[in-house]
Amino acid sequence: MPQLIYDPARIDFTRAGTHHYQVAFGQDGTWGFVLVPLTVINGLRGAGPPGVYINGGNHGNEYEGQVAVKRLCQDLDPAVMRGRVILIPQLNEPACVAGIRHSPLDGVNMNRAFPGNARGSITYRIADFVKRFVFPQVGVVIDIHSGGKEGAFPMCTSFHPIADPRQQAEMATVAKLFDPPLVMIYSRQMHSGLLPDEAEDEGKITIGSEFGGGETCSIQGTRHAYEGSLNVLRHYGHLEGAVTRVDPSRARPPRFVAAPSISDYTPCPRDGIWEPVVELGADVGEGELLGRLHDFGDHTSPPLEIRAPRTGVLMMEHLGAVCRKGATLFVIGEEVEL
């Protein structure tokens, strides 16, 4: 059974071997606790590689990362490892239990709560724990996502534009270790308080991902999350052996696609039923039909045709058929060389 921890300062992140914990955070307005699962592994073959932190469950209704990180908690053997690996399969544990994007306890999205607040509501306190206790132990941060029911993405890893060329070059290298068809360089202008923002600003090699969608647990997405994480550990020397292909059937290497500007994220112009006509990850031309918005208030009315404002790669589109005015309808990025 995992060891129950009431005071995070009592976690010994340097202790050799594998150690499983449940970190207790007092619930707001009740005597109960939120128990966040944590596994710390220090290889028995010595130190050396930079510490690696991997989490799933930043959003509770994204399952590929939760499953992949849980498997890593069980499968990684410290006897054949070097260095430190920290794993949290369900970062926003209340959201994961409820199967929703936000925590039901305070209504907060974990990926908007960083750097956290030790005296804030429960989500901010968990974010503060990651910021103050976990981040100092590592140099590499992997935050596994899969779209939930908010948006549909092609299989991709992701990171933000980085001013430091060495940091960005290493992040590009690590993003490719998951062997996705696409790597998305996405905007920091959409939101604040993201876990990757905080890690990147600390100079850490930080990778996000979109490995599924629709609140499912896809075979392919879970494979990329799990095998890609093992590749990261091989790359840095925590595990022996060469980096392996996750999808050897795909001949083309990962393509880098940049959507760094807020204007790359197109909002839905009105309420309607969204009918996409282009596959995710496809190359599109300026003016090409992407889909139609239907109004069933008058079933004889023509749909509103939505066309690409630019040439590029379709990197995201609204997942549900029902789309409300102002929701991000699609993202088109530009293929770049790194």
C-alpha positions in Angstrom: 0.0 0.0 0.0 1.2 3.6 -0.6 2.5 5.5 2.3 0.1 8.3 3.5 1.8 11.7 3.6 0.3 14.6 5.4 3.3 16.9 5.2 5.0 17.0 1.7 8.2 18.1 3.4 8.6 14.6 4.8 8.8 13.0 1.4 12.4 11.8 0.9 12.9 12.3 -2.9 16.5 10.9 -2.6 15.6 7.5 -1.1 16.9 4.6 -3.2 14.4 2.3 -4.9 10.7 2.6 -5.6 8.4 4.3 -3.1 4.6 4.9 -3.5 2.8 7.6 -1.7 -0.6 9.2 -1.3 -0.2 12.9 -0.6 -3.1 14.2 1.6 -4.6 17.6 0.9 -7.4 18.7 3.3 -10.6 19.3 1.5 -12.1 22.7 1.7 -15.0 22.9 4.2 -14.9 19.3 5.3 -12.8 16.9 7.4 -11.9 14.8 4.4 -8.8 14.6 2.3 -7.9 14.5 -1.4 -5.2 11.8 -1.8 -2.9 12.5 -4.8 -1.0 9.4 -6.0 2.8 9.8 -6.2 5.6 7.4 -7.0 9.3 8.3 -6.6 11.9 6.0 -8.1 15.6 6.4 -7.6 17.7 4.0 -9.6 20.0 1.6 -7.8 22.7 2.0 -10.5 23.5 5.5 -9.3 22.7 9.1 -10.0 23.7 11.2 -13.0 20.7 11.8 -15.4 18.5 14.8 -14.8 15.4 13.9 -12.9 12.2 13.3 -15.0 8.7 14.1 -13.8 5.7 12.6 -15.7 2.1 13.2 -14.9 -1.3 12.2 -16.3 -4.7 13.5 -15.2 -4.0 17.2 -15.3 -7.5 17.1 -16.7 -9.7 14.4 -15.2 -11.4 13.3 -18.4 -8.2 12.5 -20.4 -7.3 8.9 -19.8 -4.4 7.8 -21.9 -1.9 9.6 -19.7 -3.5 8.3 -16.5 -3.2 4.7 -17.7 0.3 5.1 -19.1 1.7 6.7 -16.0 0.1 4.2 -13.7 1.7 1.4 -15.8 5.1 3.2 -15.4 4.6 3.2 -11.6 4.3 -0.6 -11.7 6.7 -1.5 -14.5 9.9 0.6 -13.9 12.5 -1.4 -12.0 15.0 0.6 -10.0 17.5 -2.3 -10.1 18.2 -1.5 -13.8 17.8 2.3 -13.5 20.0 5.4 -12.9 18.7 8.7 -11.6 15.3 9.9 -10.4 11.8 9.5 -11.9 8.7 11.1 -10.3 5.3 9.9 -11.4 1.8 11.2 -10.7 -0.8 9.3 -12.7 -3.8 11.5 -11.5 -2.6 15.0 -10.8 -6.0 16.5 -10.4 -7.3 13.6 -8.4 -10.8 15.0 -7.7 -11.3 15.7 -11.4 -10.1 12.2 -12.4 -12.5 10.6 -9.9 -15.4 12.7 -11.3 -14.3 12.1 -14.9 -14.5 15.8 -15.8 -12.0 18.5 -16.9 -12.1 20.7 -13.7 -12.1 19.8 -10.1 -15.6 19.4 -8.8 -14.4 20.6 -5.4 -13.5 24.2 -6.3 -14.3 24.4 -10.1 -10.7 25.1 -11.0 -8.9 23.8 -14.0 -5.5 22.5 -12.8 -3.9 23.7 -16.0 -4.8 27.3 -15.1 -3.8 27.1 -11.5 0.0 27.4 -11.6 2.2 28.5 -9.8 -0.3 27.5 -7.2 -1.1 28.9 -3.8 -0.3 27.1 -0.5 -3.3 28.9 1.1 -5.6 28.6 -1.8 -8.4 26.2 -2.7 -7.6 22.5 -3.3 -6.5 22.8 -6.9 -4.1 25.7 -6.2 -2.6 23.8 -3.3 -1.9 20.7 -5.4 -0.3 23.0 -8.0 1.8 24.6 -5.3 3.0 21.1 -4.2 4.2 20.4 -7.7 5.9 23.8 -8.0 7.6 23.8 -4.6 8.3 20.1 -4.0 8.4 18.2 -7.3 9.9 20.7 -9.8 13.1 21.2 -7.8 13.8 17.5 -8.1 13.8 17.3 -11.9 15.1 18.8 -15.1 12.5 17.3 -17.5 8.7 17.6 -17.2 6.2 15.6 -19.2 2.6 16.6 -19.0 0.4 14.1 -20.9 -3.0 15.2 -22.3 -5.5 13.9 -24.7 -8.2 16.5 -25.5 -11.0 15.1 -23.3 -14.2 16.3 -25.0 -13.0 19.9 -25.5 -11.2 19.5 -28.8 -10.0 17.0 -31.3 -6.3 16.9 -32.2 -4.2 14.7 -34.4 -1.7 12.6 -32.4 1.0 15.1 -31.3 3.4 16.3 -28.7 3.7 20.0 -28.0 5.7 22.8 -26.5 5.7 26.6 -26.5 8.0 28.9 -28.4 11.2 29.3 -26.2 13.6 32.2 -26.3 16.6 30.1 -25.3 17.7 28.2 -28.5 19.4 25.4 -26.5 16.3 24.7 -24.4 14.0 24.8 -27.5 16.4 22.5 -29.4 16.4 19.9 -26.6 12.6 20.2 -26.3 12.2 19.5 -30.0 14.4 16.4 -29.6 12.4 15.1 -26.6 9.1 15.8 -28.4 10.1 13.5 -31.2 10.9 10.7 -28.8 7.2 10.0 -28.5 7.2 9.3 -32.3 4.0 11.3 -33.1 3.1 12.2 -36.7 3.1 15.9 -35.6 4.7 18.2 -33.0 2.8 21.3 -32.3 4.4 24.6 -31.2 1.5 26.4 -29.6 0.6 29.8 -28.3 1.2 31.1 -24.8 -1.3 33.9 -25.5 -4.5 31.8 -25.0 -4.3 31.3 -21.2 -2.1 31.7 -18.1 -1.4 29.4 -15.3 -0.4 26.3 -17.3 1.9 23.7 -15.8 4.1 23.8 -18.9 4.4 27.6 -18.7 5.8 27.3 -15.1 8.2 24.4 -16.0 9.5 26.1 -19.2 10.1 29.4 -17.3 12.2 27.5 -14.8 14.4 26.3 -17.8 13.1 22.7 -17.7 12.8 20.6 -20.8 9.0 20.5 -20.9 6.7 18.5 -23.2 2.9 18.4 -23.5 0.9 16.1 -25.7 -2.5 15.3 -27.2 -2.8 11.5 -27.4 -6.5 10.9 -27.9 -9.9 12.5 -27.3 -13.6 12.0 -26.7 -13.0 10.7 -23.1 -11.8 7.4 -24.5 -8.6 5.5 -23.8 -7.2 4.8 -27.2 -4.8 2.0 -27.9 -2.6 4.1 -30.1 -2.6 7.1 -27.7 -1.8 5.0 -24.7 1.0 3.3 -26.6 2.6 6.6 -27.6 2.3 7.9 -24.0 3.8 4.8 -22.4 6.5 3.9 -25.0 7.4 7.6 -25.5 8.0 8.0 -21.8 10.3 5.0 -21.9 12.2 6.6 -24.8 12.7 9.7 -22.7 14.2 7.6 -19.9 16.5 5.9 -22.5 17.5 9.2 -24.0 18.7 10.6 -20.7 20.3 7.4 -19.5 17.8 6.3 -16.8 17.3 3.1 -18.7 19.8 1.3 -21.0 19.0 0.6 -24.6 18.3 2.6 -27.7 15.3 4.7 -28.4 12.7 2.7 -30.3 10.0 3.6 -32.8 6.5 3.7 -31.4 4.8 3.5 -34.8 7.2 1.8 -37.2 4.4 1.6 -39.8 4.7 5.3 -40.4 7.6 6.1 -42.7 7.6 9.9 -42.3 9.3 11.5 -39.3 7.4 13.9 -37.0 6.5 17.2 -38.7 6.8 20.4 -36.7 3.8 22.7 -37.0 3.7 26.1 -35.4 0.6 28.0 -34.3 2.2 30.6 -31.9 -0.2 33.5 -32.4 -3.6 34.0 -30.8 -4.9 34.7 -34.3 -4.2 31.0 -35.2 -7.1 30.0 -33.0 -10.4 30.7 -34.8 -13.6 31.0 -32.7 -16.9 29.7 -33.8 -18.9 32.7 -35.3 -22.3 31.5 -34.1 -24.1 28.6 -32.3 -24.6 25.6 -34.6 -24.1 22.0 -35.4 -20.5 21.5 -36.7 -20.0 19.2 -39.7 -16.3 18.9 -40.4 -15.2 17.8 -43.8 -11.4 17.7 -43.5 -9.4 15.1 -41.5 -7.3 16.3 -38.6 -3.6 16.7 -39.4 -4.4 17.3 -43.1 -2.7 19.9 -45.2 -5.3 22.6 -46.2 -5.1 25.5 -48.6 -6.3 29.0 -48.1 -10.1 29.1 -48.9 -10.5 25.4 -48.6 -13.8 24.2 -47.1 -13.2 22.9 -43.5 -16.8 22.3 -42.5 -20.3 23.6 -42.2 -22.3 25.1 -39.3 -26.0 24.1 -39.4 -28.9 25.9 -37.9 -31.9 23.6 -37.4 -34.2 26.4 -36.3 -35.0 26.5 -40.1 -34.1 23.2 -41.6 -34.4 24.7 -45.1 -31.7 27.3 -44.4 -28.3 26.8 -46.0 -25.4 26.0 -43.7 -22.6 28.5 -43.0 -19.5 27.3 -44.8 -16.3 27.6 -42.8 -13.2 28.0 -45.0 -9.5 28.0 -44.1 -8.2 31.6 -43.7 -4.6 30.4 -44.5 -2.6 27.5 -45.9 -1.3 25.1 -43.3 -2.0 22.0 -41.3 -5.3 21.4 -39.4 -4.1 20.9 -35.9 -7.3 21.1 -33.9 -11.0 21.3 -34.4 -14.0 21.4 -32.1 -14.8 17.9 -31.0 -18.5 17.9 -30.3 -21.1 18.5 -33.0 -22.8 21.2 -30.8 -20.6 24.2 -31.0 -21.3 27.5 -29.2 -20.3 30.9 -30.4 -16.8 31.8 -29.2 -15.6 28.3 -28.7 -12.4 27.5 -30.6 -13.6 26.0 -33.8 -10.2 25.1 -35.4 -6.5 25.8 -35.4 -4.3 25.9 -38.5 -0.6 25.9 -38.0 2.4 26.3 -40.4 4.9 23.6 -40.9 8.3 24.7 -39.8 11.9 23.4 -39.7 13.7 23.1 -36.4 
